[in-house]
Amino acid sequence: MNKYIEEVALSGITGQPLTLTPSRGTDIAKAFLLWLSQNTGRSSNELIIAVGEDPRLSGRLLKVACFEALVPFGVTCFDCSLTSTPAIEAIVTGKLALEPYHLKCDGAVMISSSRGEPHMNGFKLFDQNGLLKEEDYTNILKMASSSKDLNKLGEPGFKDNFKMKYGKKTYNTNEINLTTIYSSYLCKILEDTICDSNPCEPPLSGLKVCIDASNGTGGFIATKVFAPLGANIVDSQYLEPDGNFFNHPPDPDNNSAKHSVSMKTLAKGCDLGLLFDSDLSSFTTFDNLGFEIPKSDSSIGIEQWLVENVKLLL
């Protein structure tokens, strides 16, 4: 089992019946709440949980299902809208807890299937130590399938914490633009890394970058991080989120997509090429000759890679 839950979330694909319904999403969210409460020793109404999604067409319904599961039990929920897995991880592991952000959560849910086809979706679950372990997912899924376990949450005491919007019940959440906040955080740490914590000119001036975000949520790396720091991103492509992924699968190991970014990086004279999956949890990098840059650790995240390598490109 992978360190996330992944199932069929849209019907219509022959031989692949719908399994990740909003109802199942609600049960998984309740099971995660029970797991988090048991592991933190805190009651539901003391917990803060962030929920984000990539642009998959089933994401919005699954996110609403999470709020319907969590808010009635008194959980304070952050609605992070379209965002990336690194941003979700940052808010729950404490990277955004200090000034000027002051954001901290006890747990987080990222609704994404990363490299999956458009009809797939899933849940990545986090506590303050990061992504949960395989055995944690096993226990959570077992609880999600057990009425006896879910009943341990007791009766929801905050069922009235909602408003009516367009004739529909909408549970109250705290809406935050996590992508913008995380972009600001990334800009600051890259500036500090490149400028050695001293003021300097736009630190990425002269750097030309080709970014292919696969129509996922990683396009902000181009528009909200590289561009504000002075880099030329004019040759980037597929930056706008689109859950249909018309241009190519959101898979940084897809040979056709890799060839496209590699050739464009070389032909346009870019210093760096980047190819993302749908939620920026994995990526492939290319040097100025279009050759793939091997990573010493396949699990390295985009934040760490940028901090360790972007200065070498200048």
N, C-alpha and C positions, 0 to 999 in steps of 0.2 A: 504493500500500500504506500502511496506517495504521501508527502506531508501536506496534503490538502484533499478536499472532497471534490470529486468531479463526476458529473452525471449528465444525462440528456435533459436539457431544460426547455427545448422547443420540440413540438411534435411535427410529423410530416416526413421524417426520414425513414425509409423502408428498413425494417429490421432493427430499428433503434427506438423502442417505445419510450415515451416520456416518463421519467422517474423523479426528476427534481422539480416538483410542483411547488407553488407557494405554500401549500399546507405542509409539505415535507420541510420546506425551508423554515417555517415557523417552529416545527418540532426540533430541528437541528439548532436553531437559535436558543430555544428554551434549554436544550441539553447543554449547550455551551455555557449558558448562564448558570445552570446548576453546577457544572464542573468548576467554573470560575469562582462561584460562591464557596464551594467546598474547599478549593485550593487556596483561597485568600483568607478564609475564615470570616468573611464579611457578608452581611445580608444584601439582598438584591438592591434595596433602595440606597445602599452606600456605594454602589459600583457605577463607574463611568465606562461606557463602551462606545468606540468609534466604528462606524460602518461606511465603507466606500465601495465603489463598483467600477469596473471597466465598461466600455460602451456596448457590451453584448445586449441584444434586444430583450432578453429575459431578465436583465439585471435590475431594472426598476421594480418589477413585481417582487423579486426576491428580497430586495432591500426593504420594501414596504412590509413584507412578511416578517423580516427581522424586527422592525419597529413594533409591529403588532404583537410580537412575542415578548419583547423586552420592556417597553414603556409601561404596560399595565402592572408590572411587578416593581415599579419605582426606579428602574434603571435610568440614569441620565445618559441620553444617546446623542452623540455627535453625528450629524448627517454630513458626510464628507463629499457627497456628490461624486462626479467622475474624478477619479484620482488614481494613483499608482501604488503598487505594493511597497516600494521604498518609503513613500510618504506615510502610509499607514503604519509601517514598522517604526518610523521615526516618532510618530505621535504616541505610540504605546510604550516604547522603550526609554522614553525620557529625553530624547534629543531636542524636543521642542518645549521642554518644561521651563527653561530659563527665559530671561528677557530676550527679545521683546514679545515672545509668543505666549508663554505661560499656559501651555497646553499639555495635559497629562491624562492618560487613561489607564484603567485597570486591565482592559482587554480590547480587542479589535477584531472586526470581521471584514475581510476583503472578498468581495464577490467577483470571481474571475475564474476563467479556465486557462489563462495564460496563452498556451499555444493551440488550444482546442479550436475546432471548427465553430462556425457561428451558432449552431444549435446546442453546443455544449456550454455548461457553466458550472460553477462550484463555489466552495467556501475555503478561504485560507483563514485560519484562526490564530490569534496571537494573545499572549499574556505579556507581562512586563519583561520577560526574558527573551521574547521574540516568538518566532513561529513555533507552534506546538509540535511535539514529537509524534511519531507514528502511533505509539501506544495510547496517547491522549485522544487522537482521532478515533481509534478503535473504541475506547470507552465512551466517547461522546456519541458516536453513532449507535452504540448499544443502548444508551439511555434515551436517545431520540426515538427508538423503536419500542420503548417500554412505557406504557401509561403509568405503571407503578412508580417508575423512577421520576417521570415528569411531575407526578403528583406531589413529590417531595418539595416542590417549589411552594406549595400551599395555594391558597386563594389569592389572586391578584388584588392588591389593595389600592391600585391607582388606575382603575379602569376608566375613570372619568377624565384622565389627562389627555384629552383630544379636542380638536375643533372640527367643525363641519366646513368643508371646502368643496364648492361645486356639488353639494348634495352628498358628499362622501365623508366618512369619518377618517380624519387624519391625525394620528397620534403626534403629540408635541415633541419636537426634537430641537437641538441646537444646530443650526445650519452654519457650517464654516467652509470657507474656500481653502481646503487643505493644500491643493496644488499650488496656489499662489503663495501660501505660507511656506511650504516646503521649498519652492523655487527661491524665495528670499533667503532661506537658510542655506541652500546650496551655493548661491551667489556669495554669501558672506564667507563660508569656509573655503571656497575656491580663491576668493580675493586674498584671504589671510595666507593661504598656502603659496600662492604665486607671488604676492607682494611681501611675504615675510612679515605680515601684520603691520606694515607701514603703508601709508597712502601712496597710490601709484596711478598712472594713466589706466584707461580701460585695459585690464590685464590680459585680455585675449585678442587685442588689436593685432591684425595681420594674420590671424588664424582663420583658415577656411575649412568649413566642416560640412559634410554631407550626412544628414540624419534621415533615416527611414523609420518612422514610428509605426509602420504597419497599420495605420488607422486605429491604433490603440490610444492609450492615455499618456504615452511618453513624449508626445510632441512638444510639451512644455520645456523639455531639455534644450530644444532649439530656440523657441520663441521667448522663454522666460528666464533662461540661464545663459546660454551661449551668446545670444544676440545682445542682451543688456551688458554683458561683459566685453563687448566689442568684436566678437567673432562674426565672420561672414557666413550666413546660413542659407544664402540664396539658392543653392543647389539641393537643398533638402526636399524630401518628398513624403507624401502620405502622412502629414502631421495632424490632420483633423480627425477626431474620433468618429468612427463609423462601424457599428456593430455587424455590418454585413461583410466587412473585410473584402471588398470587391477586388482590390488591386493584387493582393497575394495573401496567402495564409499568414497569420500573425506568429510566425515561427522563425526565429533567428538562425535556425539550422536548415531552413528551406533552401535548396540549391539554387532555384531560380531567383529568389529574393537576394540571396548572397551575391550571385553573379551580377545582378542589377546594381547593387550598391558598390560592389568592387569596381565595376567598369566605370560607373559615374564618378567615383572618387578619383580614379586615375585620369579619366578624360577631362574632367573639369579642374584638374590641378588642385584638388583638396588635400589638406594635411591629414585629415582623419575622416573615416567613414564609420557610422554607427547604425546597426540594425537591431530593432527592439521587438519584443513580443507584445501582447496586448496590454499588459499591466506593468511593464518595465521590470519584471522580476528576472529576466534573462536577456542577454544581448550578445551580439557579435561585433567585433571591431576590426577595422581595416587600416593599413598604413597608407602613405601617400602614393605607393605603387600599386595599391589595390590588393595587396596580400593580407590575408587574415592574420591578425595579431593573436597568438596563442595566450591563453590565460593560465597562470600557474595554478590557480584554484578555480574550478568550474563554478563554485558557489559564491564567488566574489560578487558583491552588489555594485550597482552603477556608481553610487556615492564613493565607495572606497576606490574603485578603479579610476575615477576622475581625479581624486585627490592624489593618487599615487602616480598618475601618468600624464595629466594634462600639462604640467609644467615642463615635461620633457619635450613636448611638441613645439614649444615657443622658441 
